[in-house]
Amino acid sequence: MHRRFGVFAAIVLVAAGLAVPAAQAQRHLLVGIQDDAMTLRGNPTFTFSTLKQLRTQIVRINLNWPDVADKRPAHAQDPADPAYDWRIYDRAIKYASQYGIQVLLTILFTPSWANGGGARNVPPSNFTDLRNFAYAAATRYSGHYIPNTDQPDELYLPAVKYWLAWNEPNNPNWLKQTTGGSFTSPRAYARICTAIWQGVHFTNFAGEKVGCGATGPRGNNAPRTSRPSISPIAFMKLARKAGLRNLDAYAHHPYYGKPSETPASKPGGSAVTLGNINTLISAVNKLWGKKRIWITEYAWQTPPDRIFGVSFARQAAYVRQSYAIARANPRIDMMVWFMLRDDTNTGIGWQSGFLTAKGKKKPSFSVFARLPH
């Protein structure tokens, strides 16, 4: 459906979008990647050595509460409670540390024992359970915790200083949106973010930061439709009204809406993409003050995706352009690309990796690896 553009066209696109004054460029923008299939369940040596080749500074990983605690712990604030199984996360975090990569952990989903047998996207019945889990996780990954494995040479687990409360809470895939035909997700999310913020910070370890939001770029604002969702700024306002006060940064996922756009395109309606990210920053200023901004998910897909895919050359050009836009913005501290390798399920999976599903490097691989840090 969408024709490939040549390399020359990609160069023109880059040149058009990268007039960024050197004085405005941020030196502290954290450049990251998320790919849970690779970091948690793939070959860790291959995955983390590849991330190192890409000069990745931070890797985002979803810390799924139901996967760690499939039954209620007796001592929920104790990471050593036998109900907890942290093994795949311990492994990934150790490998990240070994390769000099920081970690952003996203606390996500609800175990059925904590929401009356509901689905994973249903919020907990008692938010103290979520706060206790966040406390246990932040304690385990504080840099001051030695797991009890009966191994005489066991070391302290590496520290995780960046945390994220949930994923796209304005999207029904991640958080239940309505009850009785009315939106209830902003009220639930205000309590989710508060619980996670408190759980992480109540450990009293220095330097921990909790981002809230992680909002998706668009929503229909129609609670009685088959797939209700809320546009990001409307969601932010409702969550603030519902009591969301404490956050160290606001996170957002400013994805494009159609392949004819560029990273600098301004969307129509109520969407917030990279092209109009200052609209979201202005809303953050009014609602919470000048909090830092994290882009915790962003990407451009390539073929074989037939709906959102752009050519390999365009993807490479847009990697460079999008990171230049973020780096030039003095409020943005982090930008995470989704994902490392294309999904093998070409029907429904994402095709935004720097590697094809068969492991071949796309042109974007070398572009990402050469991004200024």
N, C-alpha and C positions, 0 to 999 in steps of 0.2 A: 504493500500500500504506500509506503514512504520510501522514496528513492534515496540512495546514498549520495552524499555530497563528497566531492573530491577533496584532496589534501589542501589544494589552493583555497577552496572555499572555507575550509576550517581555519586556515591561517588568517584569512580576512576577518572571520568572525572573532578570532582571538584579538586581533589588532583593534577591532572596533570596540571591544568591551574592556580593554585593559589599560585605559589611560588613567592610571592611579598614581597620583603624586607620591613621590618617595617619602615626603615628610608625614603623610597620613598613614603609611603602612605600619601595621602592628607587628612587633617582633615577638609578641607573646601568644599569638593565636595557636591553640593546640590543634594539631592536625590528626584526625582519627579515622578509624574504620570500625564498623560493626558487621559481624557475620557469625552468629551463634552456632550455625551448623559446623563451621570450620573451627572456631575457637573452643567449643565445648565438646564436640563429638568427632571432629576430624583428627587427622594425624597432627599432634601438637608440634612436633619438630618441624614438619613442613610448613604448617600454618604460621608459627611465630617467626621462623626464619624468613618466610616470605613477607610478613609484616615488617620485619626489620629491613629487608631489602627496599621496601617502600618508604622507609624512614618514618614509619608510623609512631606518633608520640603518645597516643592514647587509644585504647580499644574499649568499645562499649560492649557490655555483656548484660543480657537480661537475667536477673536473679529471680527465678520463678518460685514464689513462695510455696505453691503446691508441690513442686518437685523436691524441695528441700524438706518439707514437713507434710507427709501424706497422712499423718495422724496428729492429734493434739499433743504437744509436749507437756510434760508435768511441770517443768521449770523453763518457761518460754524464753526468759531473758538469758538463759545459760546456753551458749553455743555448743556445749558438750552434751546437752540432753540427748538421750538415745533416739528420740523421735526425729532428730535432724540428720540429714544426709547431705553433707557439703562436698562430697568427693570430687565431682566434676568441676566445681567452682574452685576448689583448692588447687587442682591441677592447672587449670587455665591461668589463675592468678600467679602461681609459681612460675609458669612458663613466661608470662608477660614480664615479671620481674627479672627473670634470667636474661631476657633480651632487652632490658632497659625501657620497657613500655609501661606507661601508667594505665590504670583501669578505671572506667566509669561503670558502676553497677546500677542497673535499673531494677528496683523492687517492683514486682509485677504479679498480678493475678491473686486469686483467693482460693485456698483449699476448701473443699466442700464442708469439712468439719467446722469452718469458721463463718459460713454464710447460710447455714440451715439446709445444706445439700444442694445449693445452687450451682450454676455454671461458674467457670473460672472468672468470667467478666462481671460477676455480681459482687458488689462490695461486701466487706465483712459486716456481720451483725453487731459486733462489738469491736470498735476501732482500737481498743487497748490491745487486742490480739495482734494487730498489725504493728502497733508501736513496739510491742515486745519483740516481734520478729526483727524489726529494723534494729533494735538495740542489740540483739544477739548477733546479727550480721555485722554491724559496725564494730562490735567487740572482737569478733573473730578476725576481721580484716583491719584491725587497728594498727598493726605492726608491733603489738605488744602481747600477742597471744601465741602460745605453743600448744598445738593440738595433742591430745592424749592418745598416742598411737602405740605406746609401749616400745617405741624405737629409741635407743639411747642417744642417737645423733639427731633427733628431731629438732628443727629450728623454728624460730618465730615465723609465722605466716607473713607475707608481705603486706604492707599497708595499702588500703584503698582510701583515697581522700575525696573522690568525686562520686556522688550519689544522685540518682534521679528517681523521682516519685512517679511511678507508673509510666504508661506509654499511650499517647493519643487518647486521653480521656474524653474527648469530644467525638469519638468514633465508636460505634456500637461493637466493633470487633474486640475492643479492648476494655470497655466499661459499659455496662448496661445504661442506656440513655433515658428511658422513660418508665414511669409507673402511672397507670390509669390515664394514659394519653397526655401526660405532662412531663416535661423534662425534669429529671431529678439528678442527672449526672453532675452538674456543677456543685450541688450541695454535697453529694457523696464525695466528690473529688476534693473539696475544701477539707473534709475530714481525713481523707486518705493522705493528702500532702502534709497536713499538720501532724498526723501520726508518724509518718516516716521522718519528717524533719525533727520531731521531738525524739524519736527513738535513736536516730543517729547522733544528735547533739547531746543527749543525756549521758552518753558515754564519757563526755568531757575530754576527748582526745583532741589535740590541737590540729587545726588546718582542715577539718572536714567541711565540705560544702555540699549542700543539698539543692538541686535544681528542681523546680516544679513547673508544671505545664506540659511540656513535651507534646504540645497540641499539634494536631493535623492541620493542613493548610486550608481546608474548606469544610463547609457543612450546609445542609439544606434548611436548617431551622424549622423543620416541619415534624412535630412530635408524633403525628398520627399516620405518618407514612410507614411503609414496610421496613425502611432502613433509616430511622431518624438519626440526625447528627446536628451538631451546632457549629457554626462558623467560629473561628478562633477568638476574635475579639469579643463577640457576644458571650462566649463561654468564659473568658477571663473576667468580664464584668460581673457575671452571675456568680462565679466562684468567689470573687472578692466580696460581693454582697453577702454570700453565705458564710463568710468568716475566714477565708484564706488570707492569713496575715504574714506568716513566717515563711520565707524562702530566701536562699542565698543567690539564686540566679533564676532567670526565666528561660525555659527551653522551648524550642519550636522546630517544626519540620516543614520548611518552606518549599515543598515540591512544586514543580511546574504542573500545569494543567493539560497541556497538549504539546505534541512534538514540534509544532510550528513556532513555539515560544523560544526564547533564549534565557539565560540566567538573569538578564537585566529587564526582561519584559514585565510590564505592570499588568496584573490580572484584572479582570472585571469583577464587579460585584463585591462580595465580602471576603474573598479569598486573600490569604497572605502568603506570598511566595518570596523568593529572594529579591525579586525586582521591586517590591514595596515593603521590605522588611522594616523600614523606618516608621511605617504606620503602626506596626506592632510595638516597636520601641517606644513610640509616643504614648501608647496605651499603658505600657508597663510603667512609664514615668508617672502617669496620673494615678494608677492603682496601687503601686508599691514603691515608688521612688526609682532612683537610678540604679536598679539592679543590673548585674551583668547578664548578658545574653549568650545562651548556648544553642548552637544548631546541632542537635543530637541525632539528626537523621536527614540525609539529603543524597540525591543520586539522579543520574540520567540513564535510562535503559537503552539497550541496543537490540538489534535483531538477535534471536528470532521473535522478540516481542513485536506484535503487529499493531498494537494500539498506541503505545507510548515510545516505541523504539526509535532512536536516531542512529545515524551511521556511526561506525567506530571512530571515524575522524572527527565527527561532531562531538561525540562524547569526550574525546581527548581535549578538544578545544574548550568545551564547557567545564571540564574539571579545572583547567587553568583560570578560566574567566570567573567561575563561581567562587573559588578560593581567593581570588584577587578582590572581589566585591566584599567578601567577609573580612579579609585582612585590612581593607581600607576603612572599615567601620569601627570607630573607637570603642564601641560597646560590646562587640562580639569577641568572646574569649575562646571559643571552641567550635570546630566544625567537623562532624563525623560523617563519613561516606558510608552508604549502604549499597553494596556489600563487597567482599573480597573476590568471590568466585560465583559465576552464574549458577542459578538453581538448575539441577538436572531435569526437573519437571518443567518443560518448556510451555506447557499449557497454562499453568497457574503461577509458576514460580517467577521470581524476579531475575532479570537479565542485566543487572547494573554493575556486575563485577568488573574488576580489572583483569580477571582471567575468565576465559570461556568455561562452560561446563566441563570441557575436556582438558582444561588446564593450560590452554594456549594464551599467551600474553596479548592483550589488546594494546593499541597505541596509548591508551590512557594510563597504562601501567607505568611507563617511563615518565609521563607527564606528572603523575602524582608523586613519584619518587623524587622528582626535581623541584617540587614546590618549595618556596623559601620558608625556612623555619626561624 
